[in-house]
Amino acid sequence: MLEQAILQFALLGAGWVLWLLVALSLGCLAISIVRAIYLVLDGTDSRALASAVNGFLQGGDRAAFQKQLSGMKGFEARVLGAGMELSPHGTEAVEKAIAGTTRAERMRMERGLSYLATVGANAPFVGLFGTVLGIIRAFHDLTLKSHDAMDAVMGGISKALVATAVGLLVAIPAVVLYNLFTLWVKSRLGRSESLADLVMARLKAGVA
């Protein structure tokens, strides 16, 4: 009973696997567009931020710096702003505020990237699974045909191999996109941490 059910499932062939791969690729495309839009729109004006930070480091007023940050949008400004809000309570509070805000912002920036990583790692195996199903169906069809048997088998196998090719075609862009977005996020985190270190140095100097 179980063996027959498994055989019937295998005889479905690779067609549904191809549709699954198409759906996975569309999911990757949708997530990539959403993440790209989010990261672009959530960026802080680098010139304005650099000017504000430099002014503070060169002896600017803490309240004025905090006001400048509150008027900016974007990840970097929010991280520094969270720290400056707690600056009256000491540098330890500032460090915790910056660290906590950075973790929360990182989670927002990386949302959906695990999907890209999962598809990139597993799409080839999904394609290979479709190929195996296609080959099983090809050999099953062979038992039902008395003539042109070789043509039937070769035709079925060639169709089955398409699933492996499509799996690779889905996986490679997913891996590339995942790496690009990961690099983008790391770059922004690194820039934010660098600015936060400079601000912390000024606050720890006790001249703010």
C-alpha positions as MATLAB code, in Angstrom:
seq = 'MLEQAILQFALLGAGWVLWLLVALSLGCLAISIVRAIYLVLDGTDSRALASAVNGFLQGGDRAAFQKQLSGMKGFEARVLGAGMELSPHGTEAVEKAIAGTTRAERMRMERGLSYLATVGANAPFVGLFGTVLGIIRAFHDLTLKSHDAMDAVMGGISKALVATAVGLLVAIPAVVLYNLFTLWVKSRLGRSESLADLVMARLKAGVA';
ca = [
       0.000    0.000    0.000;
       2.713    2.453    1.049;
       4.961    1.346   -1.802;
       2.184    1.908   -4.305;
       1.433    5.364   -2.900;
       5.093    6.328   -3.150;
       5.238    5.038   -6.718;
       2.177    7.061   -7.698;
       3.786   10.143   -6.184;
       7.027    9.509   -8.077;
       5.132    9.080  -11.340;
       3.917   12.654  -11.084;
       7.266   13.509  -12.636;
       9.262   16.722  -12.441;
       6.558   19.103  -13.612;
       5.380   20.176  -10.168;
       8.983   20.536   -8.994;
       9.623   23.020  -11.786;
       6.634   25.071  -10.671;
       7.909   24.946   -7.097;
      11.289   26.277   -8.242;
       9.555   29.051  -10.157;
       7.623   29.996   -7.015;
      10.833   29.997   -4.973;
      12.551   32.237   -7.515;
       9.629   34.679   -7.462;
       9.891   34.758   -3.677;
      13.588   35.612   -3.944;
      12.825   38.379   -6.407;
      10.088   39.859   -4.204;
      12.243   39.802   -1.071;
      15.189   41.335   -2.927;
      13.081   44.218   -4.212;
      11.580   44.878   -0.776;
      14.972   44.738    0.958;
      16.616   46.996   -1.629;
      13.857   49.593   -1.327;
      14.036   49.453    2.466;
      17.813   49.850    2.621;
      17.840   52.694    0.105;
      15.039   54.647    1.756;
      16.357   54.010    5.274;
      19.806   55.441    4.608;
      21.081   58.507    6.457;
      22.458   61.432    4.478;
      26.173   60.684    4.830;
      27.297   64.281    4.339;
      24.867   65.716    6.871;
      25.710   62.989    9.383;
      29.458   63.421    8.916;
      29.110   67.184    9.357;
      27.086   66.764   12.553;
      29.512   64.221   14.020;
      32.554   66.321   13.124;
      30.980   69.379   14.698;
      30.329   67.459   17.916;
      33.842   65.994   17.985;
      35.330   69.448   17.567;
      33.615   70.777   20.662;
      29.999   71.094   19.620;
      27.189   71.184   22.127;
      25.645   67.838   23.083;
      22.071   69.130   22.950;
      22.647   70.661   19.527;
      24.115   67.402   18.240;
      21.163   65.445   19.577;
      18.771   67.859   17.876;
      20.606   67.418   14.566;
      20.336   63.648   14.845;
      16.628   63.787   15.631;
      16.098   65.738   12.425;
      17.727   63.043   10.301;
      16.225   59.806    9.103;
      17.920   56.463    8.661;
      19.636   53.686   10.554;
      22.862   55.489   11.496;
      21.077   58.561   12.832;
      18.721   56.413   14.927;
      21.605   54.480   16.473;
      23.549   57.586   17.438;
      20.380   59.375   18.501;
      19.436   56.547   20.854;
      22.824   56.842   22.501;
      22.728   60.627   22.814;
      19.302   60.513   24.441;
      20.835   58.628   27.358;
      24.095   60.577   27.449;
      23.062   62.473   30.621;
      23.000   59.096   32.420;
      26.612   58.250   31.673;
      28.657   56.514   28.998;
      27.630   53.013   30.094;
      23.998   53.844   29.384;
      25.020   55.277   26.020;
      26.897   52.098   25.083;
      23.940   49.888   25.999;
      21.509   52.104   24.092;
      23.690   52.044   20.989;
      24.218   48.273   21.212;
      20.527   47.552   21.737;
      19.411   49.849   18.931;
      22.017   48.374   16.593;
      20.771   44.834   17.232;
      17.169   45.845   16.618;
      18.059   47.706   13.421;
      20.165   44.808   12.196;
      17.224   42.452   12.589;
      15.110   44.825   10.490;
      17.748   45.084    7.766;
      18.314   41.327    7.610;
      14.620   40.429    7.552;
      13.951   37.960    4.746;
      17.611   37.304    3.955;
      17.420   33.859    5.547;
      14.930   32.956    2.801;
      17.512   33.829    0.147;
      20.132   31.754    1.956;
      17.776   28.796    2.293;
      16.766   28.856   -1.372;
      20.372   29.275   -2.468;
      21.458   26.272   -0.424;
      18.555   23.939   -1.230;
      17.278   24.797   -4.721;
      19.870   22.487   -6.383;
      18.643   19.598   -4.241;
      15.031   20.395   -5.114;
      16.009   20.342   -8.790;
      17.861   17.066   -8.324;
      14.778   15.623   -6.630;
      12.742   16.600   -9.679;
      15.301   14.932  -11.928;
      15.089   11.702   -9.946;
      11.300   11.741  -10.190;
      11.517   12.376  -13.925;
      13.909    9.480  -14.425;
      11.654    7.163  -12.421;
       8.744    8.129  -14.634;
      10.838    7.659  -17.785;
      11.775    4.108  -16.844;
       8.220    3.383  -15.784;
       7.014    4.518  -19.214;
       9.626    2.232  -20.735;
       7.889   -0.797  -19.260;
       4.655    0.228  -20.957;
       6.082    0.646  -24.442;
       7.279   -2.127  -26.694;
       8.792   -0.018  -29.487;
      10.886    3.123  -29.579;
      11.829    2.291  -26.005;
      15.220    3.994  -26.114;
      13.771    7.194  -27.560;
      11.158    7.242  -24.815;
      13.730    6.795  -22.058;
      16.169    9.371  -23.461;
      13.369   11.858  -24.021;
      12.122   11.400  -20.466;
      15.610   11.710  -18.983;
      16.371   14.862  -20.963;
      13.177   16.444  -19.651;
      14.023   15.328  -16.130;
      17.474   16.936  -16.281;
      15.813   20.283  -16.889;
      14.795   20.280  -13.224;
      18.436   20.155  -12.125;
      19.330   22.988  -14.472;
      16.438   25.108  -13.203;
      17.437   24.359   -9.617;
      20.909   25.737  -10.283;
      19.417   28.677  -12.150;
      17.363   29.555   -9.076;
      20.111   28.884   -6.532;
      22.933   30.935   -8.078;
      21.100   34.309   -8.134;
      19.738   33.636   -4.642;
      23.267   33.118   -3.284;
      24.567   36.186   -5.098;
      21.717   38.342   -3.788;
      22.185   37.028   -0.260;
      25.901   37.860   -0.350;
      25.242   41.333   -1.764;
      22.638   42.194    0.862;
      24.807   40.754    3.645;
      27.729   42.889    2.475;
      25.445   45.929    2.290;
      24.214   45.392    5.853;
      27.732   44.773    7.191;
      28.967   47.934    5.508;
      26.263   50.028    7.136;
      26.832   48.388   10.511;
      30.558   49.014   10.256;
      30.029   52.682    9.404;
      27.576   53.070   12.285;
      29.939   51.392   14.755;
      32.802   53.601   13.623;
      30.774   56.765   14.183;
      29.503   55.463   17.516;
      33.074   54.826   18.679;
      34.038   58.399   17.827;
      31.040   59.788   19.692;
      31.764   57.539   22.682;
      35.368   58.747   22.749;
      34.168   62.342   22.940;
      31.689   61.523   25.700;
      34.246   59.551   27.716;
      36.648   62.473   27.473;
      34.203   64.326   29.686;
      34.080   67.484   27.631;
      30.571   67.184   26.182;
];
